[in-house]
Amino acid sequence: MTTDGRPDGSEHDEQEERAKGGGPGRAGTGDLAGAAEPGGTGQPGGARDPGELDELAPSASAERRRLENEFLDAIRRSGSIMQLLGQVSADRIGINATDLNCLNIVALTGAMTAGDLARATGLTTASITGVLDRLEEAGFVRRERDPNDRRRVIVNLNAGRGWHDVAPVFAPVIKAWRGAAAGYSDDELRLILDFQRQVADIMRDQLAQMRERTAEDRGAGR
């Protein structure tokens, strides 16, 4: 671990191995996700029980089951790659992945309180204070007292620093995404956008449920 909380090279390599499928003696992200899915086997490469989706679509054809399997695998792989991309991007910018995630939330949401950011990320108030201390010291955000309620602290994005340090890192990714979008019609893009929104809603809902279960487990001493 480096002094600023980012993983050193060996830890980063191990994270990549885990996300891609795991190194010797490790379960990769795909393996764990497979074990968690209904009927999943957790086998490398997304191997499944042939009857895995029967309870989800009892009348589905073999082609439909194949497509649903590939659909689930694609979402899992995208999630793993996005995690790796976030970590590598944070390394390039010079901050840790948690700080970059918080910075991204502020950029997408707009001015918000430290408490709102803590709730959005699931981090404790103390942890958010540390995140904001680092981001403010680096010039990415600034904290200001709410003029209508001096007890509240508002977190604002420093757009200038973001354009200077963050935008160049993500510019090639955004260019590639735009290139991919250019191959679809307006109606197709609307369909893709609707799907992306549904995925985001599902993940937010699952995130909230997982946090609630975690809190309940801690309260029960498990």
DOTIFI-650801 format. One record per residue: residue in one letter; chain; y negated, x, z negated of N, C-alpha, C in turn. Coordinates in steps of 0.05 Angstrom, whole numbers. Example, Ala and Ser with C-alpha at 12.3 -4.5 7.8 and 13.67 -1.06 7.14 Angstrom:
BEGIN
{site "A" "A" {114 264 -156} {90 246 -156} {66 264 -156}},
{site "S" "A" {45 257 -142} {21 273 -143} {-1 258 -157}},
***
This chain:
BEGIN
{site "M" "A" {24 17 0} {0 0 0} {-25 18 0}},
{site "T" "A" {-44 11 17} {-69 27 18} {-87 18 -5}},
{site "T" "A" {-109 34 -9} {-126 28 -32} {-141 2 -29}},
{site "D" "A" {-144 -9 -4} {-159 -34 -1} {-140 -58 -1}},
{site "G" "A" {-115 -54 -8} {-96 -76 -9} {-81 -81 16}},
{site "R" "A" {-85 -66 38} {-70 -70 62} {-45 -54 61}},
{site "P" "A" {-24 -63 75} {1 -48 74} {-1 -22 89}},
{site "D" "A" {13 -1 79} {13 24 94} {31 22 118}},
{site "G" "A" {34 43 133} {49 42 158} {77 33 154}},
{site "S" "A" {91 43 133} {119 36 130} {122 7 123}},
{site "E" "A" {105 -3 105} {106 -32 98} {100 -49 122}},
{site "H" "A" {81 -41 139} {74 -56 162} {97 -57 182}},
{site "D" "A" {111 -34 185} {134 -34 203} {156 -53 193}},
{site "E" "A" {160 -53 166} {180 -71 155} {172 -100 159}},
{site "Q" "A" {146 -106 157} {138 -134 162} {144 -142 190}},
{site "E" "A" {139 -124 210} {144 -130 237} {174 -134 242}},
{site "E" "A" {191 -118 229} {220 -121 232} {229 -148 221}},
{site "R" "A" {217 -156 198} {225 -181 186} {217 -204 204}},
{site "A" "A" {193 -203 215} {183 -225 231} {198 -227 258}},
{site "K" "A" {207 -204 268} {221 -204 294} {251 -212 291}},
{site "G" "A" {261 -209 266} {289 -217 264} {303 -201 242}},
{site "G" "A" {288 -182 229} {299 -168 206} {312 -142 213}},
{site "G" "A" {309 -123 195} {323 -98 199} {350 -98 185}},
{site "P" "A" {363 -76 184} {389 -75 171} {388 -85 143}},
{site "G" "A" {406 -104 137} {408 -115 109} {386 -134 102}},
{site "R" "A" {369 -143 122} {348 -162 117} {352 -187 133}},
{site "A" "A" {342 -209 121} {341 -234 136} {314 -235 149}},
{site "G" "A" {312 -240 175} {287 -242 189} {275 -270 185}},
{site "T" "A" {250 -273 195} {237 -299 193} {253 -320 207}},
{site "G" "A" {264 -313 230} {280 -333 245} {304 -341 230}},
{site "D" "A" {317 -322 216} {341 -329 201} {335 -349 179}},
{site "L" "A" {314 -343 164} {307 -360 142} {298 -388 151}},
{site "A" "A" {283 -388 173} {274 -414 184} {298 -430 193}},
{site "G" "A" {318 -417 206} {341 -431 215} {357 -443 192}},
{site "A" "A" {359 -428 170} {373 -439 147} {360 -463 135}},
{site "A" "A" {333 -464 138} {318 -486 126} {317 -511 143}},
{site "E" "A" {324 -509 169} {323 -533 186} {347 -550 181}},
{site "P" "A" {345 -576 187} {368 -594 183} {392 -585 198}},
{site "G" "A" {414 -578 184} {438 -569 198} {437 -541 208}},
{site "G" "A" {415 -526 202} {412 -499 212} {432 -480 200}},
{site "T" "A" {439 -460 215} {459 -440 205} {446 -415 194}},
{site "G" "A" {420 -410 203} {408 -386 195} {419 -362 209}},
{site "Q" "A" {433 -366 231} {444 -344 246} {423 -331 263}},
{site "P" "A" {425 -304 267} {405 -290 284} {404 -303 311}},
{site "G" "A" {380 -302 323} {376 -312 350} {375 -343 351}},
{site "G" "A" {372 -356 329} {370 -385 328} {396 -400 333}},
{site "A" "A" {419 -387 329} {445 -400 333} {447 -424 315}},
{site "R" "A" {458 -446 325} {459 -471 310} {486 -484 311}},
{site "D" "A" {490 -502 292} {513 -520 294} {508 -539 317}},
{site "P" "A" {528 -542 336} {524 -560 359} {515 -588 351}},
{site "G" "A" {522 -597 328} {515 -624 320} {489 -625 304}},
{site "E" "A" {474 -604 304} {451 -602 286} {431 -625 289}},
{site "L" "A" {426 -632 314} {405 -652 319} {416 -681 321}},
{site "D" "A" {442 -685 316} {454 -711 320} {440 -731 302}},
{site "E" "A" {434 -724 276} {422 -743 258} {393 -748 266}},
{site "L" "A" {380 -730 281} {353 -735 290} {352 -752 315}},
{site "A" "A" {371 -748 332} {372 -763 358} {401 -770 364}},
{site "P" "A" {413 -790 351} {441 -796 355} {449 -803 383}},
{site "S" "A" {431 -814 399} {438 -822 426} {428 -802 447}},
{site "A" "A" {419 -779 438} {407 -759 457} {428 -747 474}},
{site "S" "A" {421 -741 499} {439 -727 517} {440 -698 510}},
{site "A" "A" {460 -684 522} {463 -655 517} {437 -641 525}},
{site "E" "A" {425 -649 547} {400 -636 557} {378 -640 537}},
{site "R" "A" {376 -665 525} {355 -670 506} {359 -653 481}},
{site "R" "A" {384 -650 472} {389 -634 448} {382 -605 454}},
{site "R" "A" {388 -596 478} {382 -568 485} {351 -564 485}},
{site "L" "A" {337 -583 496} {307 -581 497} {296 -581 469}},
{site "E" "A" {307 -599 451} {296 -600 424} {302 -574 409}},
{site "N" "A" {325 -562 414} {331 -536 402} {312 -515 411}},
{site "E" "A" {307 -514 437} {288 -494 448} {260 -499 438}},
{site "F" "A" {253 -525 435} {226 -532 424} {223 -521 396}},
{site "L" "A" {243 -525 379} {241 -515 351} {240 -485 350}},
{site "D" "A" {257 -472 367} {257 -443 368} {229 -432 377}},
{site "A" "A" {217 -445 397} {191 -436 407} {170 -438 386}},
{site "I" "A" {170 -459 370} {150 -462 348} {155 -440 327}},
{site "R" "A" {180 -435 320} {186 -414 301} {177 -386 311}},
{site "R" "A" {183 -380 336} {175 -354 347} {145 -352 348}},
{site "S" "A" {131 -373 356} {102 -372 357} {90 -366 330}},
{site "G" "A" {102 -380 309} {92 -375 282} {95 -346 274}},
{site "S" "A" {118 -334 280} {123 -306 273} {104 -287 287}},
{site "I" "A" {100 -293 313} {82 -276 329} {53 -278 319}},
{site "M" "A" {45 -303 312} {18 -307 302} {13 -292 276}},
{site "Q" "A" {34 -291 259} {31 -276 234} {27 -246 240}},
{site "L" "A" {43 -236 259} {41 -208 266} {14 -202 278}},
{site "L" "A" {5 -220 296} {-21 -217 309} {-44 -216 288}},
{site "G" "A" {-42 -234 268} {-62 -235 247} {-63 -209 231}},
{site "Q" "A" {-39 -198 225} {-38 -173 209} {-49 -150 225}},
{site "V" "A" {-41 -148 250} {-51 -125 267} {-81 -128 271}},
{site "S" "A" {-90 -153 276} {-119 -157 280} {-135 -149 255}},
{site "A" "A" {-124 -157 231} {-138 -149 206} {-139 -119 203}},
{site "D" "A" {-117 -106 211} {-117 -76 209} {-139 -64 227}},
{site "R" "A" {-141 -76 252} {-162 -66 270} {-190 -70 260}},
{site "I" "A" {-194 -93 247} {-221 -99 236} {-227 -83 212}},
{site "G" "A" {-206 -76 196} {-209 -60 172} {-209 -76 147}},
{site "I" "A" {-197 -100 148} {-194 -117 124} {-165 -125 122}},
{site "N" "A" {-157 -138 100} {-129 -146 98} {-126 -174 110}},
{site "A" "A" {-101 -182 113} {-94 -207 127} {-105 -232 112}},
{site "T" "A" {-103 -231 86} {-113 -254 70} {-143 -257 73}},
{site "D" "A" {-158 -235 73} {-187 -236 77} {-194 -246 105}},
{site "L" "A" {-179 -238 125} {-184 -247 152} {-178 -277 154}},
{site "N" "A" {-157 -287 141} {-151 -315 142} {-174 -331 129}},
{site "C" "A" {-184 -322 107} {-206 -335 93} {-231 -335 111}},
{site "L" "A" {-236 -312 124} {-259 -310 142} {-257 -329 165}},
{site "N" "A" {-232 -332 175} {-228 -351 197} {-232 -380 189}},
{site "I" "A" {-224 -387 164} {-229 -414 154} {-258 -420 152}},
{site "V" "A" {-274 -401 142} {-303 -405 139} {-315 -408 167}},
{site "A" "A" {-306 -391 186} {-317 -393 214} {-311 -420 226}},
{site "L" "A" {-287 -431 222} {-279 -456 234} {-291 -480 219}},
{site "T" "A" {-295 -478 193} {-304 -500 177} {-334 -501 174}},
{site "G" "A" {-347 -478 174} {-375 -477 168} {-380 -471 139}},
{site "A" "A" {-405 -472 131} {-412 -466 103} {-395 -483 84}},
{site "M" "A" {-384 -470 64} {-367 -485 44} {-369 -471 17}},
{site "T" "A" {-362 -485 -4} {-363 -473 -30} {-339 -455 -34}},
{site "A" "A" {-341 -438 -54} {-319 -420 -61} {-295 -437 -70}},
{site "G" "A" {-300 -459 -84} {-279 -477 -93} {-264 -490 -69}},
{site "D" "A" {-280 -498 -49} {-267 -510 -25} {-249 -490 -11}},
{site "L" "A" {-259 -465 -10} {-243 -444 3} {-217 -439 -13}},
{site "A" "A" {-219 -439 -39} {-195 -436 -56} {-175 -458 -51}},
{site "R" "A" {-185 -483 -49} {-167 -505 -44} {-155 -504 -16}},
{site "A" "A" {-171 -495 4} {-161 -493 31} {-139 -472 34}},
{site "T" "A" {-141 -451 19} {-122 -429 21} {-99 -430 0}},
{site "G" "A" {-103 -445 -21} {-84 -445 -43} {-86 -422 -61}},
{site "L" "A" {-107 -405 -58} {-111 -382 -75} {-125 -391 -101}},
{site "T" "A" {-121 -375 -122} {-134 -381 -147} {-164 -374 -145}},
{site "T" "A" {-179 -385 -163} {-208 -380 -163} {-213 -350 -166}},
{site "A" "A" {-198 -336 -183} {-201 -307 -187} {-195 -292 -161}},
{site "S" "A" {-174 -300 -147} {-167 -287 -122} {-189 -291 -101}},
{site "I" "A" {-199 -316 -99} {-221 -322 -80} {-246 -305 -86}},
{site "T" "A" {-251 -302 -112} {-274 -285 -119} {-271 -257 -108}},
{site "G" "A" {-246 -246 -111} {-241 -219 -100} {-244 -218 -70}},
{site "V" "A" {-233 -239 -57} {-236 -240 -27} {-265 -240 -19}},
{site "L" "A" {-281 -257 -32} {-309 -260 -25} {-325 -234 -32}},
{site "D" "A" {-317 -221 -53} {-330 -196 -60} {-326 -176 -38}},
{site "R" "A" {-302 -174 -27} {-296 -155 -6} {-310 -162 20}},
{site "L" "A" {-309 -188 27} {-321 -197 52} {-351 -194 51}},
{site "E" "A" {-363 -200 28} {-392 -198 26} {-400 -168 27}},
{site "E" "A" {-385 -152 13} {-391 -123 13} {-390 -111 41}},
{site "A" "A" {-370 -122 57} {-367 -112 84} {-387 -125 104}},
{site "G" "A" {-402 -145 94} {-423 -157 111} {-414 -181 127}},
{site "F" "A" {-390 -192 122} {-379 -214 138} {-389 -241 129}},
{site "V" "A" {-394 -244 103} {-404 -269 92} {-426 -263 72}},
{site "R" "A" {-440 -284 64} {-460 -282 43} {-457 -307 25}},
{site "R" "A" {-461 -303 -1} {-459 -325 -20} {-488 -332 -29}},
{site "E" "A" {-493 -358 -29} {-519 -368 -36} {-517 -392 -55}},
{site "R" "A" {-536 -395 -73} {-536 -418 -91} {-544 -443 -75}},
{site "D" "A" {-529 -465 -81} {-536 -490 -68} {-563 -499 -79}},
{site "P" "A" {-583 -503 -61} {-610 -511 -71} {-610 -537 -85}},
{site "N" "A" {-590 -554 -80} {-589 -581 -92} {-572 -581 -118}},
{site "D" "A" {-557 -560 -122} {-540 -557 -146} {-536 -528 -151}},
{site "R" "A" {-552 -516 -168} {-552 -487 -173} {-525 -478 -184}},
{site "R" "A" {-508 -496 -194} {-482 -488 -204} {-462 -481 -182}},
{site "R" "A" {-468 -492 -158} {-450 -488 -135} {-458 -464 -119}},
{site "V" "A" {-437 -448 -110} {-442 -425 -93} {-432 -432 -65}},
{site "I" "A" {-449 -429 -45} {-442 -435 -18} {-436 -409 -3}},
{site "V" "A" {-414 -409 12} {-406 -386 27} {-414 -390 56}},
{site "N" "A" {-430 -372 67} {-440 -374 94} {-429 -350 111}},
{site "L" "A" {-423 -356 136} {-414 -335 154} {-437 -318 163}},
{site "N" "A" {-433 -291 164} {-453 -273 176} {-444 -270 205}},
{site "A" "A" {-455 -286 223} {-446 -287 251} {-450 -260 265}},
{site "G" "A" {-472 -246 258} {-477 -221 271} {-455 -200 267}},
{site "R" "A" {-445 -198 242} {-424 -179 236} {-398 -189 250}},
{site "G" "A" {-394 -215 250} {-370 -226 263} {-369 -219 293}},
{site "W" "A" {-392 -223 306} {-393 -216 335} {-389 -187 340}},
{site "H" "A" {-398 -170 322} {-396 -141 325} {-368 -131 321}},
{site "D" "A" {-355 -140 299} {-330 -129 291} {-305 -146 297}},
{site "V" "A" {-308 -172 296} {-285 -190 299} {-281 -199 328}},
{site "A" "A" {-302 -207 341} {-300 -218 368} {-287 -199 387}},
{site "P" "A" {-293 -173 387} {-280 -155 406} {-250 -153 403}},
{site "V" "A" {-241 -156 378} {-212 -154 373} {-197 -178 385}},
{site "F" "A" {-209 -202 383} {-196 -226 393} {-203 -233 422}},
{site "A" "A" {-223 -219 433} {-231 -226 461} {-208 -225 481}},
{site "P" "A" {-191 -204 480} {-168 -204 500} {-149 -227 496}},
{site "V" "A" {-145 -235 471} {-127 -258 466} {-139 -284 477}},
{site "I" "A" {-165 -288 472} {-178 -312 481} {-178 -312 512}},
{site "K" "A" {-183 -289 524} {-183 -288 553} {-155 -295 564}},
{site "A" "A" {-134 -286 551} {-107 -292 560} {-101 -322 556}},
{site "W" "A" {-110 -333 534} {-106 -362 530} {-121 -378 551}},
{site "R" "A" {-145 -370 558} {-160 -384 579} {-146 -382 605}},
{site "G" "A" {-134 -359 610} {-120 -355 635} {-96 -374 637}},
{site "A" "A" {-82 -377 614} {-59 -395 613} {-68 -424 617}},
{site "A" "A" {-90 -432 604} {-101 -459 607} {-109 -466 635}},
{site "A" "A" {-117 -445 650} {-127 -450 678} {-104 -460 696}},
{site "G" "A" {-80 -456 688} {-57 -465 704} {-50 -494 700}},
{site "Y" "A" {-65 -509 683} {-59 -537 677} {-82 -555 685}},
{site "S" "A" {-75 -579 692} {-95 -599 699} {-109 -609 674}},
{site "D" "A" {-131 -624 677} {-146 -635 654} {-127 -653 637}},
{site "D" "A" {-112 -670 651} {-94 -688 636} {-72 -673 621}},
{site "E" "A" {-62 -652 634} {-42 -635 620} {-53 -622 596}},
{site "L" "A" {-78 -612 598} {-91 -599 576} {-96 -619 553}},
{site "R" "A" {-103 -643 560} {-107 -664 539} {-81 -668 524}},
{site "L" "A" {-58 -669 539} {-32 -673 527} {-26 -649 508}},
{site "I" "A" {-31 -625 518} {-25 -601 501} {-43 -601 477}},
{site "L" "A" {-68 -609 480} {-87 -609 457} {-78 -630 437}},
{site "D" "A" {-68 -653 446} {-58 -673 428} {-34 -663 412}},
{site "F" "A" {-17 -648 426} {7 -637 413} {-2 -616 392}},
{site "Q" "A" {-21 -599 399} {-30 -579 380} {-42 -591 355}},
{site "R" "A" {-56 -613 359} {-68 -627 336} {-46 -639 318}},
{site "Q" "A" {-25 -650 331} {-3 -661 315} {11 -639 300}},
{site "V" "A" {16 -616 312} {28 -593 299} {11 -585 275}},
{site "A" "A" {-15 -583 279} {-33 -575 257} {-32 -595 234}},
{site "D" "A" {-31 -621 241} {-30 -641 220} {-3 -639 204}},
{site "I" "A" {19 -635 219} {45 -632 206} {45 -608 187}},
{site "M" "A" {34 -585 197} {34 -561 180} {16 -564 156}},
{site "R" "A" {-7 -577 159} {-24 -582 136} {-10 -599 115}},
{site "D" "A" {4 -620 125} {18 -638 107} {41 -623 92}},
{site "Q" "A" {56 -607 107} {78 -592 95} {68 -571 76}},
{site "L" "A" {45 -559 82} {33 -539 65} {25 -552 38}},
{site "A" "A" {13 -576 40} {5 -590 15} {30 -597 -1}},
{site "Q" "A" {51 -606 12} {75 -614 -3} {88 -589 -16}},
{site "M" "A" {89 -567 -2} {101 -542 -13} {85 -533 -37}},
{site "R" "A" {58 -534 -35} {42 -526 -58} {47 -544 -82}},
{site "E" "A" {50 -570 -77} {54 -589 -98} {81 -584 -112}},
{site "R" "A" {102 -579 -95} {128 -573 -107} {128 -547 -122}},
{site "T" "A" {113 -527 -112} {111 -501 -126} {98 -505 -153}},
{site "A" "A" {77 -521 -154} {63 -526 -179} {81 -541 -199}},
{site "E" "A" {97 -560 -188} {115 -575 -205} {137 -557 -217}},
{site "D" "A" {147 -538 -199} {168 -520 -208} {157 -501 -230}},
{site "R" "A" {133 -492 -226} {121 -474 -246} {117 -489 -273}},
{site "G" "A" {108 -514 -270} {104 -530 -294} {130 -536 -309}},
{site "A" "A" {152 -537 -294} {177 -542 -307} {191 -516 -315}},
{site "G" "A" {178 -493 -310} {189 -468 -318} {211 -457 -300}},
{site "R" "A" {212 -468 -276} {233 -459 -257} {224 -435 -241}},
***
